[in-house]
């Protein structure tokens, strides 16, 4: 079973961390020579029941890296047949990185159960999970009710507020202007800059106005960026402004 887990949950990006974890549930270290090559595959003799049994075991493993690998190499490949109860258990994991990985995996599938789960974890206690849920909402490409993002205007995490400002500009959602204008007045300069960039991308006329205002921003780096961006916008033909902003981003 340990050999199967290594074969089934092989991950080049997390190989070193995985080798450092226990090869069984507390029975020693994994020798680097036992790690299969990237070309290895799941043995054909293993039944789907055996795969499910081992995946369930790994999703309960004490090492969060093993649980993350189980999500990446079981959930992403077996989503249509995964039991709903198991899915809900993964999203309730005590480790925020595991919850975030589960959300990133789930959003790849067009399934009606995903959207309400993303909305639920927009209120997670950890900022990493909230960011994963935010990104998932935009990637899921459903009609988004902008009112659900009002809560993030006062989110305790600078990274969450900045991500929201960036995603609103990336997705080009109609009606985002009030939220972006509020974020452009955020207490943190990185959030203000992200909001200003999205404003200039989505609303060129309004963007030029807020960039002029930003030239008196308390942060010297933001003032310099606003001045340079505005100068370039004013010398860029209207039909090329979107391309210019995209490349600048």
SEBADREN-936530 format. One record per residue: residue in one letter; y, z, x of N, C-alpha, C, O, CB in turn. Coordinates in steps of 0.1 Angstrom, whole numbers, padded with zeros to 4 digits, always signed. Glycine has a CB too. Layout:
BEGIN
aYZXYZXYZXYZXYZX ...
//
This chain:
BEGIN
x-0012+0000+0008+0000+0000+0000+0013+0000+0009+0022-0007+0005+0000+0012-0009 x+0012+0007+0020+0024+0007+0029+0026-0006+0035+0037-0011+0036+0022+0018+0040 x+0015-0013+0038+0016-0027+0044+0022-0036+0033+0030-0045+0036+0002-0031+0048 x+0017-0034+0021+0022-0042+0010+0037-0040+0008+0045-0050+0006+0015-0039-0003 x+0042-0028+0008+0056-0025+0006+0064-0032+0017+0075-0038+0014+0059-0010+0007 x+0060-0032+0029+0067-0038+0040+0067-0053+0038+0078-0060+0041+0060-0035+0054 x+0056-0059+0034+0056-0073+0031+0065-0077+0020+0072-0087+0020+0042-0078+0029 x+0064-0070+0009+0071-0073-0003+0086-0070-0003+0094-0078-0009+0065-0065-0015 x+0090-0060+0004+0103-0056+0005+0110-0059+0018+0120-0052+0021+0104-0041+0002 x+0106-0069+0025+0112-0073+0037+0126-0077+0035+0130-0085+0026+0104-0085+0043 x+0135-0072+0044+0150-0075+0043+0156-0076+0057+0157-0065+0063+0157-0064+0034 x+0159-0088+0062+0165-0089+0075+0177-0081+0077+0180-0075+0088+0168-0103+0078 x+0186-0079+0066+0198-0072+0068+0197-0057+0069+0205-0051+0075+0207-0075+0056 x+0186-0052+0064+0184-0038+0064+0171-0034+0072+0166-0023+0071+0182-0032+0050 x+0167-0043+0080+0154-0041+0087+0155-0028+0096+0145-0021+0096+0151-0053+0096 x+0166-0026+0103+0166-0015+0112+0166-0002+0105+0159+0008+0108+0179-0015+0121 x+0174-0001+0094+0174+0011+0086+0160+0013+0079+0156+0025+0078+0184+0010+0075 x+0153+0003+0075+0141+0004+0069+0130+0009+0079+0121+0017+0075+0136-0009+0063 x+0131+0004+0091+0121+0008+0101+0123+0023+0104+0113+0030+0108+0123+0000+0114 x+0135+0028+0103+0137+0043+0106+0132+0052+0095+0130+0064+0097+0152+0045+0108 x+0130+0046+0083+0125+0055+0072+0110+0056+0073+0103+0049+0081+0129+0049+0058 x+0104+0066+0065+0090+0068+0066+0082+0057+0060+0086+0051+0050+0086+0081+0059 x+0071+0053+0066+0063+0042+0061+0055+0046+0048+0051+0037+0041+0053+0037+0072 x+0052+0059+0046+0046+0063+0034+0054+0075+0029+0065+0078+0035+0031+0067+0036 x+0050+0082+0020+0058+0093+0014+0057+0105+0023+0052+0115+0019+0054+0096+0000 x+0063+0103+0035+0063+0115+0044+0052+0115+0055+0048+0125+0059+0063+0127+0037 x+0047+0103+0059+0036+0103+0068+0039+0097+0081+0030+0092+0088+0024+0096+0062 x+0052+0097+0086+0054+0092+0099+0064+0081+0100+0069+0076+0089+0042+0089+0106 x+0066+0075+0112+0076+0064+0114+0069+0051+0113+0057+0050+0116+0083+0066+0127 x+0076+0041+0110+0071+0027+0109+0073+0021+0123+0084+0021+0129+0079+0018+0099 x+0062+0016+0129+0063+0010+0142+0068-0004+0140+0065-0011+0131+0049+0009+0149 x+0077-0008+0149+0084-0021+0148+0074-0032+0149+0076-0043+0143+0094-0023+0159 x+0062-0030+0155+0052-0040+0156+0045-0043+0143+0039-0053+0141+0042-0037+0167 x+0046-0033+0134+0039-0034+0121+0048-0042+0111+0043-0045+0100+0036-0021+0115 x+0061-0044+0114+0069-0051+0104+0066-0066+0104+0066-0072+0115+0084-0049+0108 x+0063-0071+0093+0059-0085+0092+0070-0095+0095+0082-0091+0094+0053-0089+0078 x+0067-0107+0099+0077-0116+0102+0084-0121+0089+0078-0120+0079+0071-0128+0110 x+0096-0127+0090+0103-0132+0078+0095-0142+0070+0098-0144+0058+0116-0137+0082 x+0086-0148+0076+0078-0159+0069+0066-0153+0061+0060-0161+0054+0073-0169+0079 x+0063-0141+0063+0052-0135+0055+0055-0135+0040+0066-0135+0036+0049-0121+0060 x+0044-0135+0032+0046-0135+0018+0037-0125+0012+0028-0119+0018+0042-0149+0012 x+0039-0122-0001+0031-0113-0009+0017-0118-0009+0015-0130-0013+0036-0110-0023 x+0006-0110-0006-0007-0115-0007-0011-0120-0021-0008-0113-0031-0017-0104-0002 x-0017-0132-0022-0020-0138-0035-0030-0129-0043-0031-0131-0055-0025-0152-0033 x-0038-0121-0036-0048-0113-0042-0042-0102-0050-0049-0096-0059-0058-0108-0032 x-0029-0098-0048-0023-0087-0055-0020-0091-0069-0014-0102-0071-0011-0082-0048 x-0024-0083-0079-0021-0086-0093-0006-0082-0096+0000-0075-0089-0031-0079-0102 x-0001-0087-0108+0012-0083-0112+0012-0068-0115+0023-0062-0114+0016-0092-0124 x+0001-0063-0119+0000-0049-0122+0002-0041-0109+0009-0030-0109-0013-0045-0129 x-0004-0046-0098-0003-0039-0085+0011-0039-0080+0017-0030-0075-0012-0045-0075 x+0018-0051-0082+0032-0053-0078+0041-0043-0086+0049-0036-0080+0036-0067-0080 x+0039-0042-0099+0047-0033-0107+0044-0019-0103+0054-0011-0103+0043-0036-0122 x+0032-0015-0101+0029-0001-0097+0036+0002-0084+0042+0013-0083+0014+0000-0095 x+0035-0006-0074+0041-0003-0061+0057-0003-0062+0063+0005-0056+0037-0013-0050 x+0062-0012-0070+0077-0013-0072+0081+0000-0079+0092+0006-0075+0081-0025-0081 x+0074+0005-0089+0078+0018-0095+0077+0029-0085+0086+0038-0086+0068+0020-0107 x+0067+0029-0077+0066+0040-0067+0078+0039-0057+0084+0049-0054+0053+0038-0059 x+0082+0027-0053+0093+0026-0043+0106+0029-0050+0115+0034-0043+0093+0012-0037 x+0108+0027-0062+0120+0030-0069+0121+0046-0071+0132+0050-0075+0120+0024-0083 x+0111+0053-0068+0111+0068-0068+0110+0073-0054+0109+0086-0052+0100+0073-0077 x+0110+0065-0044+0109+0069-0030+0122+0078-0027+0133+0075-0031+0108+0057-0021 x+0120+0088-0018+0131+0097-0015+0142+0090-0006+0153+0095-0006+0126+0109-0008 x+0138+0080+0001+0148+0073+0009+0155+0062+0001+0149+0053-0004+0140+0066+0021 x+0168+0064-0001+0176+0054-0009+0175+0040-0004+0176+0030-0012+0190+0058-0010 x+0173+0038+0009+0171+0024+0015+0159+0017+0009+0159+0005+0006+0171+0024+0030 x+0148+0025+0007+0136+0019+0001+0139+0015-0013+0134+0005-0018+0124+0029+0003 x+0146+0024-0020+0149+0021-0034+0158+0009-0035+0156+0000-0045+0156+0033-0041 x+0167+0007-0026+0176-0005-0026+0168-0017-0024+0170-0027-0030+0187-0003-0016 x+0159-0017-0014+0150-0028-0011+0141-0032-0023+0139-0043-0026+0142-0025+0001 x+0137-0021-0030+0128-0024-0042+0136-0031-0053+0131-0040-0060+0123-0011-0048 x+0149-0028-0054+0158-0034-0064+0160-0049-0060+0158-0058-0068+0171-0027-0065 x+0163-0051-0047+0166-0065-0043+0153-0074-0043+0155-0086-0047+0170-0064-0028 x+0142-0068-0041+0130-0077-0040+0120-0075-0051+0110-0082-0052+0123-0075-0027 x+0123-0066-0061+0115-0065-0073+0123-0069-0085+0120-0078-0092+0109-0051-0074 x+0134-0062-0087+0143-0064-0098+0148-0079-0099+0147-0085-0110+0154-0055-0098 x+0152-0084-0088+0158-0097-0088+0148-0108-0090+0151-0119-0095+0165-0100-0075 x+0135-0105-0087+0124-0115-0089+0117-0114-0101+0110-0123-0106+0115-0115-0077 x+0117-0102-0107+0109-0099-0119+0117-0094-0131+0111-0088-0140+0099-0088-0115 x+0130-0097-0131+0139-0092-0142+0134-0095-0156+0134-0085-0164+0152-0097-0140 x+0130-0107-0159+0126-0109-0173+0115-0100-0179+0115-0098-0191+0122-0124-0175 x+0107-0096-0170+0095-0088-0175+0097-0073-0171+0088-0065-0174+0082-0093-0169 x+0108-0069-0165+0109-0055-0162+0111-0046-0174+0119-0050-0183+0121-0053-0152 x+0104-0035-0175+0106-0026-0187+0120-0020-0188+0126-0017-0177+0095-0014-0186 x+0125-0020-0200+0139-0015-0201+0140-0001-0197+0151+0003-0191+0143-0016-0216 x+0130+0008-0199+0131+0021-0195+0132+0023-0180+0139+0031-0175+0118+0029-0200 x+0125+0014-0172+0126+0014-0158+0140+0009-0153+0145+0015-0144+0115+0005-0152 x+0145+0000-0160+0159-0005-0157+0169+0006-0159+0178+0008-0150+0162-0017-0166 x+0168+0013-0170+0177+0024-0172+0176+0036-0162+0185+0042-0158+0175+0030-0186 x+0163+0038-0158+0161+0048-0147+0167+0044-0134+0173+0053-0127+0146+0050-0145 x+0167+0031-0130+0173+0027-0118+0188+0029-0118+0194+0034-0109+0170+0012-0116 x+0194+0026-0130+0209+0028-0131+0213+0042-0132+0225+0045-0130+0214+0020-0143 x+0204+0051-0133+0207+0065-0133+0203+0072-0120+0203+0084-0119+0199+0072-0145 x+0201+0064-0110+0197+0069-0097+0208+0079-0092+0220+0077-0094+0195+0058-0087 x+0204+0089-0084+0213+0099-0079+0222+0093-0068+0233+0099-0065+0206+0111-0074 x+0218+0083-0061+0225+0077-0050+0234+0066-0055+0229+0056-0062+0215+0072-0039 x+0247+0066-0053+0256+0056-0058+0254+0042-0052+0256+0032-0059+0271+0060-0054 x+0249+0041-0040+0246+0028-0034+0235+0021-0041+0234+0009-0043+0243+0029-0019 x+0225+0029-0046+0214+0024-0054+0219+0019-0067+0215+0008-0072+0203+0035-0056 x+0227+0027-0074+0233+0023-0087+0241+0010-0085+0240+0001-0093+0241+0034-0093 x+0249+0009-0074+0257-0003-0072+0248-0015-0070+0251-0026-0075+0267-0001-0060 x+0238-0013-0062+0229-0024-0059+0222-0029-0072+0220-0041-0074+0218-0020-0048 x+0218-0020-0080+0212-0024-0093+0221-0032-0101+0217-0042-0108+0207-0011-0101 x+0234-0028-0102+0243-0036-0110+0246-0050-0104+0246-0060-0111+0257-0029-0111 x+0246-0051-0090+0248-0064-0084+0236-0073-0087+0238-0085-0088+0250-0062-0069 x+0224-0067-0087+0213-0075-0090+0212-0080-0105+0209-0091-0108+0200-0067-0087 x+0215-0071-0114+0214-0074-0128+0224-0084-0133+0221-0092-0142+0217-0061-0136 x+0236-0085-0126+0246-0094-0131+0242-0109-0128+0248-0118-0134+0259-0091-0124 x+0232-0111-0120+0227-0125-0117+0219-0131-0129+0216-0143-0129+0219-0125-0105 x+0216-0122-0139+0208-0127-0150+0216-0127-0163+0223-0118-0166+0195-0118-0151 x+0214-0138-0170+0221-0140-0183+0213-0133-0194+0205-0140-0200+0223-0155-0186 x+0215-0120-0195+0207-0113-0205+0217-0104-0213+0226-0098-0207+0196-0104-0198 x+0215-0103-0226+0225-0096-0235+0226-0081-0231+0236-0075-0234+0220-0097-0249 x+0216-0075-0225+0216-0061-0222+0225-0058-0210+0229-0046-0208+0202-0056-0220 x+0229-0068-0202+0236-0065-0190+0251-0061-0193+0256-0052-0187+0236-0078-0181 x+0258-0068-0202+0272-0066-0204+0275-0051-0209+0284-0045-0203+0277-0075-0215 x+0267-0046-0218+0270-0032-0222+0267-0022-0210+0274-0011-0209+0262-0028-0234 x+0258-0025-0202+0255-0016-0191+0266-0017-0180+0270-0006-0175+0242-0021-0184 x+0272-0029-0178+0284-0030-0169+0295-0021-0175+0302-0014-0167+0288-0044-0168 x+0298-0022-0188+0309-0015-0194+0306+0000-0192+0316+0008-0190+0310-0018-0208 x+0294+0004-0193+0291+0019-0192+0294+0024-0178+0300+0034-0176+0276+0021-0195 x+0290+0016-0168+0292+0020-0154+0306+0017-0148+0308+0020-0137+0282+0014-0145 x+0315+0012-0157+0329+0012-0153+0335+0026-0152+0345+0028-0146+0337+0003-0163 x+0328+0035-0158+0332+0049-0158+0324+0058-0149+0324+0070-0150+0332+0055-0172 x+0316+0052-0140+0308+0060-0131+0317+0069-0122+0328+0066-0120+0299+0050-0122 x+0311+0080-0118+0318+0089-0110+0321+0085-0095+0330+0090-0089+0310+0102-0109 x+0314+0074-0091+0316+0069-0077+0323+0056-0077+0320+0047-0085+0302+0068-0070 x+0333+0054-0068+0341+0042-0068+0333+0030-0064+0336+0019-0069+0352+0044-0058 x+0322+0031-0056+0314+0020-0052+0307+0014-0065+0306+0002-0066+0304+0024-0042 x+0303+0023-0074+0296+0018-0086+0306+0012-0095+0304+0001-0101+0289+0029-0093 x+0318+0018-0096+0328+0012-0105+0333-0002-0100+0335-0011-0108+0341+0021-0106 x+0334-0004-0087+0337-0017-0082+0326-0027-0085+0329-0038-0088+0340-0016-0066 x+0313-0023-0083+0302-0032-0086+0302-0036-0101+0300-0047-0104+0289-0025-0082 x+0306-0026-0109+0306-0029-0124+0318-0038-0127+0317-0048-0135+0307-0016-0132 x+0329-0036-0120+0341-0044-0122+0338-0059-0118+0341-0068-0126+0353-0039-0114 x+0333-0061-0106+0329-0074-0101+0319-0081-0111+0320-0093-0113+0324-0073-0087 x+0310-0073-0116+0300-0078-0125+0306-0083-0138+0302-0093-0143+0289-0068-0128 x+0316-0076-0143+0322-0080-0155+0329-0094-0154+0328-0102-0163+0333-0070-0159 x+0335-0096-0142+0341-0109-0140+0331-0120-0137+0332-0131-0142+0351-0108-0129 x+0320-0117-0130+0310-0126-0127+0302-0130-0139+0296-0141-0140+0301-0121-0116 x+0300-0121-0149+0292-0123-0160+0298-0134-0169+0291-0140-0177+0290-0111-0168 x+0311-0137-0168+0318-0148-0174+0317-0148-0189+0316-0158-0196+0311-0161-0169 x+0318-0136-0195+0320-0134-0209+0335-0132-0212+0343-0130-0203+0311-0122-0215 x+0338-0134-0224+0352-0131-0228+0355-0116-0226+0348-0108-0231+0355-0135-0243 x+0365-0114-0218+0368-0100-0214+0379-0094-0221+0390-0100-0223+0371-0099-0199 x+0377-0082-0227+0388-0075-0234+0396-0068-0223+0391-0058-0217+0382-0065-0244 x+0408-0072-0220+0416-0067-0210+0419-0052-0212+0423-0045-0202+0429-0074-0208 x+0418-0047-0224+0421-0033-0227+0412-0024-0220+0415-0012-0217+0421-0031-0242 x+0400-0029-0216+0390-0020-0210+0395-0017-0195+0390-0008-0189+0376-0026-0210 x+0404-0025-0190+0409-0023-0176+0421-0014-0175+0425-0010-0164+0412-0036-0170 x+0426-0010-0187+0438-0001-0186+0434+0012-0179+0443+0018-0172+0442+0002-0200 x+0422+0017-0181+0418+0030-0174+0419+0029-0159+0421+0039-0153+0404+0033-0178 x+0418+0017-0153+0419+0016-0139+0433+0016-0133+0434+0017-0121+0412+0003-0135 x+0443+0016-0141+0456+0016-0136+0459+0030-0129+0468+0031-0121+0466+0014-0147 x+0452+0040-0134+0453+0053-0128+0440+0058-0121+0438+0070-0120+0457+0063-0139 x+0432+0049-0118+0419+0052-0111+0422+0060-0098+0432+0056-0091+0410+0040-0108 x+0415+0070-0095+0417+0078-0083+0415+0070-0070+0420+0074-0059+0409+0090-0083 x+0407+0059-0071+0404+0052-0059+0413+0040-0057+0415+0031-0066+0389+0046-0060 x+0419+0039-0045+0428+0028-0042+0420+0015-0041+0425+0005-0046+0435+0030-0028 x+0408+0016-0037+0399+0004-0036+0396-0002-0049+0395-0014-0051+0386+0007-0028 x+0394+0007-0059+0391+0002-0073+0404-0005-0079+0402-0016-0084+0387+0014-0082 x+0415+0001-0077+0428-0005-0082+0430-0019-0075+0434-0028-0082+0440+0004-0081 x+0428-0019-0062+0430-0031-0055+0421-0042-0059+0424-0054-0060+0429-0029-0040 x+0408-0038-0061+0398-0048-0065+0401-0054-0079+0400-0066-0081+0384-0041-0066 x+0406-0045-0088+0410-0050-0101+0421-0061-0100+0421-0071-0106+0415-0039-0110 x+0431-0058-0092+0443-0067-0090+0438-0080-0084+0442-0091-0088+0453-0061-0081 x+0428-0080-0075+0423-0092-0068+0415-0100-0078+0416-0112-0079+0414-0088-0056 x+0406-0093-0086+0397-0100-0095+0405-0107-0107+0401-0117-0111+0387-0090-0101 x+0416-0100-0111+0424-0106-0122+0430-0120-0117+0431-0129-0125+0435-0097-0126 x+0434-0120-0105+0439-0133-0099+0428-0143-0097+0430-0155-0099+0447-0130-0087 x+0417-0139-0092+0406-0148-0090+0400-0154-0102+0397-0166-0103+0394-0140-0082 x+0399-0146-0113+0393-0151-0125+0403-0159-0134+0399-0166-0143+0388-0139-0134 x+0416-0157-0131+0427-0164-0138+0425-0162-0154+0424-0171-0161+0426-0179-0135 x+0425-0149-0157+0424-0145-0171+0437-0145-0178+0447-0139-0174+0417-0131-0172 x+0438-0151-0190+0450-0152-0197+0453-0138-0203+0444-0131-0207+0449-0162-0209 x+0466-0134-0202+0470-0121-0207+0470-0110-0197+0472-0099-0200+0462-0117-0219 x+0468-0114-0184+0467-0103-0174+0480-0099-0169+0481-0089-0161+0458-0109-0162 x+0491-0105-0173+0504-0103-0167+0508-0088-0168+0513-0083-0158+0514-0111-0175 x+0507-0081-0180+0512-0067-0180+0504-0058-0171+0510-0049-0165+0510-0062-0194 x+0491-0060-0169+0483-0052-0160+0487-0055-0146+0489-0045-0138+0468-0055-0162 x+0489-0067-0142+0493-0070-0129+0507-0065-0125+0509-0061-0114+0492-0086-0126 x+0516-0066-0135+0529-0061-0132+0529-0046-0130+0536-0040-0121+0539-0064-0144 x+0520-0039-0137+0519-0024-0135+0513-0021-0122+0517-0012-0115+0510-0018-0146 x+0503-0029-0118+0496-0027-0105+0506-0031-0093+0505-0025-0082+0484-0036-0104 x+0515-0040-0096+0525-0043-0085+0535-0032-0082+0542-0032-0073+0533-0055-0089 x+0534-0021-0091+0543-0009-0089+0534+0003-0084+0539+0014-0085+0550-0006-0101 x+0522+0000-0080+0513+0010-0076+0518+0018-0065+0527+0014-0057+0499+0004-0072 x+0513+0031-0063+0518+0039-0052+0513+0035-0039+0519+0038-0028+0514+0054-0055 x+0503+0027-0038+0497+0023-0026+0501+0008-0023+0499-0001-0032+0481+0024-0026 x+0505+0005-0011+0510-0008-0008+0499-0019-0008+0502-0030-0012+0516-0008+0006 x+0487-0015-0005+0476-0026-0005+0474-0030-0020+0470-0042-0022+0463-0020+0001 x+0475-0021-0029+0473-0025-0043+0485-0033-0048+0483-0043-0055+0472-0012-0052 x+0497-0029-0044+0509-0037-0047+0508-0052-0042+0511-0061-0049+0522-0030-0042 x+0504-0053-0030+0503-0066-0024+0492-0075-0031+0495-0086-0033+0499-0065-0009 x+0481-0069-0034+0470-0076-0041+0475-0081-0055+0473-0092-0059+0458-0068-0043 x+0483-0072-0062+0488-0076-0075+0499-0086-0074+0499-0095-0082+0494-0063-0082 x+0507-0085-0064+0518-0096-0062+0511-0109-0059+0516-0119-0064+0527-0092-0050 x+0501-0109-0051+0494-0122-0048+0488-0128-0060+0490-0140-0063+0483-0120-0037 x+0482-0120-0069+0476-0125-0081+0487-0130-0091+0485-0140-0098+0467-0114-0088 x+0498-0123-0091+0509-0127-0100+0515-0140-0095+0517-0149-0104+0520-0116-0099 x+0516-0142-0082+0522-0155-0077+0512-0166-0080+0516-0178-0082+0525-0154-0063 x+0499-0163-0080+0489-0173-0083+0488-0177-0098+0488-0189-0101+0475-0168-0078 x+0488-0167-0106+0487-0170-0121+0500-0173-0128+0500-0182-0137+0481-0158-0127 x+0511-0167-0123+0523-0169-0130+0534-0172-0119+0541-0163-0115+0528-0156-0138 x+0535-0185-0115+0544-0188-0104+0558-0184-0106+0565-0179-0097+0544-0203-0102 x+0564-0186-0118+0578-0182-0121+0580-0167-0120+0589-0162-0113+0582-0187-0134 x+0571-0160-0126+0571-0145-0126+0568-0140-0112+0574-0131-0107+0562-0139-0136 x+0559-0148-0105+0556-0144-0092+0567-0144-0082+0569-0136-0073+0544-0152-0087 x+0575-0155-0083+0587-0156-0074+0597-0145-0077+0603-0140-0067+0594-0170-0077 x+0598-0140-0089+0607-0130-0092+0602-0116-0086+0610-0109-0080+0608-0128-0108 x+0590-0113-0088+0584-0101-0082+0584-0101-0067+0585-0090-0061+0571-0098-0088 x+0582-0113-0061+0582-0113-0047+0596-0110-0041+0598-0104-0031+0578-0127-0042 x+0607-0115-0049+0620-0112-0045+0623-0097-0045+0629-0091-0036+0631-0119-0054 x+0618-0090-0056+0619-0076-0057+0611-0069-0046+0616-0059-0041+0613-0071-0071 x+0600-0075-0042+0591-0068-0032+0598-0069-0018+0593-0062-0009+0578-0075-0031 x+0608-0077-0016+0615-0078-0003+0623-0065+0000+0628-0063+0010+0624-0090-0003 x+0624-0056-0010+0630-0043-0008+0620-0032-0009+0623-0020-0011+0641-0041-0018 x+0607-0035-0008+0596-0026-0009+0597-0015+0002+0602-0018+0013+0582-0033-0009 x+0593-0003-0001+0593+0008+0009+0585+0005+0022+0587+0010+0033+0589+0021+0004 x+0574-0003+0020+0565-0006+0031+0570-0018+0039+0572-0029+0033+0551-0009+0025 x+0573-0017+0052+0578-0028+0060+0569-0040+0061+0573-0051+0061+0582-0023+0073 x+0556-0037+0061+0546-0048+0062+0546-0056+0049+0545-0069+0050+0532-0043+0065 x+0547-0049+0038+0547-0056+0025+0560-0064+0024+0560-0076+0019+0546-0046+0014 x+0571-0059+0028+0584-0066+0028+0583-0079+0036+0588-0090+0031+0596-0058+0033 x+0577-0078+0048+0576-0090+0056+0567-0100+0050+0570-0112+0050+0570-0086+0070 x+0556-0096+0044+0546-0105+0037+0553-0112+0026+0551-0124+0024+0534-0097+0033 x+0560-0104+0017+0567-0110+0006+0577-0120+0010+0578-0131+0003+0574-0098-0002 x+0585-0117+0020+0595-0127+0025+0588-0140+0029+0593-0151+0026+0603-0121+0036 x+0578-0139+0037+0571-0151+0043+0565-0159+0031+0566-0171+0031+0560-0147+0053 x+0558-0152+0022+0551-0158+0011+0562-0165+0002+0559-0177-0002+0543-0148+0003 x+0573-0159-0001+0583-0165-0009+0589-0177-0003+0591-0187-0009+0594-0154-0013 x+0592-0176+0010+0598-0188+0017+0588-0200+0017+0593-0211+0015+0601-0184+0032 x+0576-0197+0019+0566-0208+0018+0564-0214+0004+0562-0226+0003+0552-0203+0023 x+0565-0205-0006+0564-0210-0020+0576-0219-0023+0574-0229-0030+0563-0198-0029 x+0587-0215-0019+0599-0222-0022+0600-0236-0015+0607-0245-0020+0612-0214-0018 x+0593-0237-0004+0592-0250+0003+0580-0258+0000+0577-0269+0006+0594-0248+0018 x+0571-0253-0009+0559-0260-0013+0560-0267-0026+0565-0261-0036+0547-0250-0013 x+0556-0280-0027+0557-0287-0040+0550-0280-0051+0540-0273-0048+0552-0301-0038 x+0555-0280-0063+0549-0273-0074+0534-0276-0076+0526-0266-0078+0556-0276-0087 x+0530-0288-0074+0516-0292-0077+0507-0287-0065+0494-0289-0066+0514-0307-0079 x+0513-0282-0054+0504-0277-0043+0505-0262-0041+0499-0257-0032+0509-0284-0030 x+0512-0255-0050+0514-0241-0049+0501-0233-0050+0498-0224-0043+0524-0236-0058 x+0493-0237-0060+0480-0230-0062+0471-0232-0050+0465-0222-0046+0473-0236-0075 x+0470-0244-0045+0462-0246-0032+0467-0237-0021+0460-0231-0013+0462-0260-0029 x+0481-0237-0020+0487-0229-0009+0483-0214-0010+0479-0208-0001+0502-0231-0009 x+0485-0209-0022+0482-0195-0025+0467-0192-0022+0464-0181-0017+0485-0191-0039 x+0458-0201-0026+0444-0199-0025+0440-0198-0010+0433-0189-0006+0436-0210-0031 x+0446-0207-0002+0443-0207+0012+0449-0195+0019+0444-0190+0029+0448-0220+0019 x+0461-0191+0014+0467-0179+0020+0459-0166+0017+0459-0157+0025+0482-0177+0015 x+0452-0166+0006+0444-0154+0002+0432-0153+0011+0425-0144+0009+0440-0155-0012 
//
